Amino acid sequence: GKTYPVVLCASDEIAVSLFLNKKLRFTDIPKVVEMSLEAHAPSDGTDLEEILEVDMLARSKALEIAKRFIQ
């Protein structure tokens, strides 16, 4: 619910991209996604502008988290 699906998709895209570029192990993908979701403060996501902002912030956070696992 709320903006969690946005964070789920955004963080997964970042993690998968890093995996495909051989920078992240496959087993680290769910860790990045889970930690991104745990760090998220959900909102209602009632308009496109808000959703796009959440997406941008989620991607940034996922990349920050992924740096802990990057090989």
N, C-alpha and C positions, 0 to 999 in steps of 0.2 A: 504494500500500500504506500500511499503518499509518494515521495520521490525516490524511494528505494529502487524501483526498477530502472530508473535513469542511472543510478550509481552502479547497479549490477552490470548493465550493458557497457557503460563507459569503462569501468575498471577491467572487465573481461576483454574488451577490445585492446586496451593498453597491454595487458598481460599476454594475450595471444600474439600480438604484434612483436613483443619482445622475444617470445618463444620462437616465432618463425624466423627472427633475425639472429637466433642462436645466442641470445643474451640472458635468457631465463630458462630454467628447467621446466619441463612439463608439469612436474609435481608442485611447482611453486605458483602456478596459475591460480588454483583455488585459495592459496594463502593470501595472495595479493587481493583477490576479490573479497574474501572474508574480512580482511583487515580494513579494506576500503569501506565496506558496509558498516563495520563496527565504528569507524571514525565519523560516519555521516550523521548529521543532525537533520532529520527529515522535515520537510515542509509539505504543504498541500499541493504545490505544483499546479496551480490553477491557470497559469498563462504561459505562452510559449517563451517569453523572455526569461521567466523564472526557470523553466525547464532547461533552456540553453545555458543559463548561468550555472545551474547545478551540474550539468554535463561537463562544462569546462572545469569547474572546481574538482569534480570527481576524477577526471583524467589527470589533473595535476597531482592530486593526492595519491592516485594509484601509481603514478610514476615515482613519486617520492618514496612510497612504500616499496616498490619493486627494486629500488636502488639497493635495498638491504640484501636482496637475493641475487642481483646481477652478477654473472660470472666474469 
